[in-house]
Amino acid sequence: MKTLRVGTRKSPLAMRQTQLVVDQLKKIYPLDIEIVGLSTKGDRMPHAPLTQIGGKGVFVKEVEYHLQQKTIDFAVHSLKDLPARLPEDLVLAATPKRAMPYDCLILKEPMNLAAKEEIIIGTSSIRRNKQISRLYPHAKIVPIRGKIETRLKKMVTENMDGTVLACAGLERMNYFDQLPAYRILSPAECVPAVGQGILGVECRKEDVELQQLLAQVSDPDTHLAAEAERYFLRQMDGNCEIPIGAFANRLSRDWEFYGFLAEDLEAEGVRIRLTGGDPLSLAKQAIKEVMPSKQYC
């Protein structure tokens, strides 16, 4: 087989995540794979709010363009960055086993947050903003963007008490041992972003043979969780301008599904937890409960 070119963002985390997928593929097939780092609008404008520069798609559109132009053969994304609907000529070919899906509240030093009169927490995620504000009503939320290292530095230099990052990125980049203090937030406290902790492997729909190859690194439970969470997102017309969270998780026998939605930026938001045998059915039920008037298919 020819050398396969896999595209991803140039960030250290994206490159690390792509290497993880490449390593999994090479355990199955003796492949020659070249990793191609690509610059995206979201990376080139690290200080601009995502809502002002095109939403979450700013991290993937240019990578998808290279897929469509056939300068790369497949791409690896953080699934939470992928819009609810993919271009018609592209397909999500694989979802490897999920890493830690939770959010992590990182503190610049050990402290009792409840005892402080005011705490300053950095996050540009509206979903995190809403849920952290409910968890800590005395929190002042300030915007912060950038790579993991950048945010940790800003937390100190800009006099914040803490910031919120995805556990998966911290785990993959081996940051946990370097943190001064942190608290992992349960989904009952902060429902994760759709697909958080999952890698999405995308390729062209016409490349059926490659799809079959990539599918070998897919994890069945992760696939079912991703399908349910992204269904919830699609029905909510989700993007980063609307606070949405969803998390499907297999229990010993059944599944649990957490959903979070604030219909507008002023709303506090609704959080629910359902259990049952099928995550997609739970996602459909969750839609009815968080938005009873919603018409969905």
N, C-alpha and C positions, 0 to 999 in steps of 0.2 A: 504494500500500500504506500502511496505517496506520503510525504511529510504533511501532517495536519497542522494547520495554523489556528490557534485558539486566541481570541481577542478578549481583553478585559481592560478595566481602568488601570491607570498607572500607579495608583496609590499602593503603599506597602501592603495594606490589608487585602486589596483586590488581587494583587500578584500572589500573595500567600495562599489565598483561597483557590485561585486557579491552579497553583502547584499541587494542592491537595487533590483536586479532581484529576489532574494529569497523572499523579502517582497512583490513584485508584485504577485509572484506565490501563496503565502500564502493568499493573499486577494481573490483568486479565488478558491483554494482548501485547505483543512486542511492537509497540507503535513508536514512530518518530514524531514527536509533537513539539512545535515551536510556540512559545508564549509571546504574544504581541501586545505590548502595553499601549493603550490608546488614551488620548486626552479627551475629556468630555467637558461640556459647558459648565456643568456643576463643579468640576475640579478647577476650571480656569477662573471661576468667580466664587472663591471660597467664603467671601464675606457677605454676599448678597442673599437675602431670604429666598428660599426655594420657591415660595409662592409668587415671587416677582420675576423669576427667570425661567418659568416653565414647569414647575412642579417636579415630581420625582423623575419624570422622563428625562431630565437633563443629565442624569447619570448613565442612561442606556441608549438614547436615540442615536448618538454618533457611533456607538459600538454596533448597533443594529444596522446602521447604514453600511458599515464595512461588510457585514454579513450579506446584505442584499447586493452589494457590489462584487461579492465573491473574492475579496482580498483576504478574508479569513474564512475558516470552515465552520467553526462554532464559537460560542461565547460563553463565558461564565460570569454570572451576576450574583449579587446579593438579591434573593428573591423579593425582599421587601422594597427594592428599588424598581422592580418591574411594574409598569402600569397594569391596570386590571385587564386590559385587552391588548393582545399582541398584534402586530401587523399580520395581515392575512397570509403572507408568504413565509412567515416564520412560525416555529413551534417550540414549545417547552419540551425538550427531549428527555431530560433527566432531572431528578431531585435527589441527590445523595443524602445519606442519613443526617438528620438534623442535629446541629450543635445546641448548646444551651439557648433556649428561646427567650429568656427573661431580660428585663431591664435591670441595670445596676446603678444604684445611687452611690456615686463616689464622693467621698468627703476629703477636704484638704488636710484634715486632722481628725482624730477621734473626738467626738462630741455628742452630747445629748441634744438632738434637734428639737425635741419637744420642750426643753427647758429654755431655749433661746427665745427672746422676744420677736426677733425677725431672722429669717434665714434667706440667703440669696442663692438660688439654684440656677445654673445655666443650662438651657436647652432651647433649641429652635423648633422642636417638634410640638405641634399643637396638641397632638394626642398625649404626649408626656406632660405638657403644661397643664392640661385639664385634670389629669389624674394625680399629679404631684400636688396640685393646688387643693384637691379634695383630701389627700392624705395629710398634707401639712398646710392648713389654712393660713398660717402666718408666713408662708413662703412668698418671697418676691422672685418672680421668674424673669430672667434676662436672656436675650438671644445669644447663642454661641454656635459656631459651625467650625468645621475643619477636621483634620485627621485626629486619631486618638491622641497622639503626642501633643498636637496643637491645643486640643481642648483641655488636656491636663495642665498644660502650661498656663493657659488663659485663666483657668480656675484659680490659680495662685496669683498671677500678675494683675488680674482684674478684680481681685478681692472678693471672689465668690466663696461660699461655704461648700458648695458641691456642684456636681454636674451629673448628667444621666447618660449612660452609654449602653449599647447592647452587650450583654454577656458574651455572645458568640465571638464578637470581634476581639474582646479582651482575652478570651480563652485562646483563640487562634494565634494571637500575637504574643501570648505568654506575658500578659500585663498584670495578672492578679497578684503575683508576688511583689510587684513594685508599688502597689497602691497603699497609701497611708492608712486609709480606712474606707470600708464600703459596706453596702447593704444590698443584697439581691432582693428585688421586689417580686413578690409572688403575683401570679395573674389575677388573684383576688384584689390585689392592691393596685396593680397597673397592668392592664391587658396589653400584651405585646402588639407590635405592628404585624400586619398580615405578612406571613412568610418569614418572620424574624428568625434568624438562626439557620435558615435553609438556603442552599446554593441552587440557583436555577441555571441549567445548562441548555442553551438555546441554539438552534440551527435552522437551516432552510427546510421548509416543508417538502421540497422536491427531493432532498437528499435522504431517501428512505433507508438506504444501507447504513449511512452514518447515524441516523436516528436509532436504528436497531443496535448499533455498537454502543452509543452513548447510554442507551437505556439499561445497559448491564450494570451501571454504577448507581442506578436508582434504588432507593429504599422504599419498600411497599407502604409502610406506615407513614413515612414522610410524604410520599405521593398523595395518600388519602388526606392527610392534614392540609397539604398545600392546596389540593383541589377544593376542599371545603372552605378554607379561609379566603381563597381568591374568588370563590363563588359569592361569598358574603360581600366582598369588596366590590365586585361587579354590580351586584344588585343595588348597592348603596351609591353607585356612580362615584366610587371613591378615588380621591387624589389627596395630595398633601394639604389641600386647603380645607378639608373637612376632617375633623378629629375622628378617626376610625381605628379600632383595634379588633383583632380576632385571633383566637388560639384554640386549635384542636389538638387533643392529647389522648393517646390510648391509655386507659386504665388497665386493671388486670383482665377484665372481660369486656367492659363497655368502653365508650369514649366520653370525654367531657369537652364541652365547647364553651369558651368565653367569648362574649361579644361586647364591644363598647362603641357607642356612637353619640356624638353631640351634633344635632341637626344644623347648628350654626355656631359661629365663634363665641356667641354670648351664652349659649346654653351650657349647663353644668355637665350634661351627658348622662347616659343610661348604661349601666353595666349589668350583664346577666351571665348566669352559668347554667348550662343544661347538660344532662347526661342521657346517653342512649346507645344503641347498637351501631349507628351509622353516622359518621361525622357530617356527611353532606346533608342528610335529613335534619341534623341538629342545626346546621347553618341556615337551612330554610326556615326552621322554627324560630331561630334567633331573629331573623329578619322580621317576622310577624310580630315578635314581642317588642323589639326596639322601635319599629316603625309600623304600627298596626294598619296604617292607611296605604302602605307601600304596595304597588302592583309589581309582581315579579314573575319571571318565567323559569 
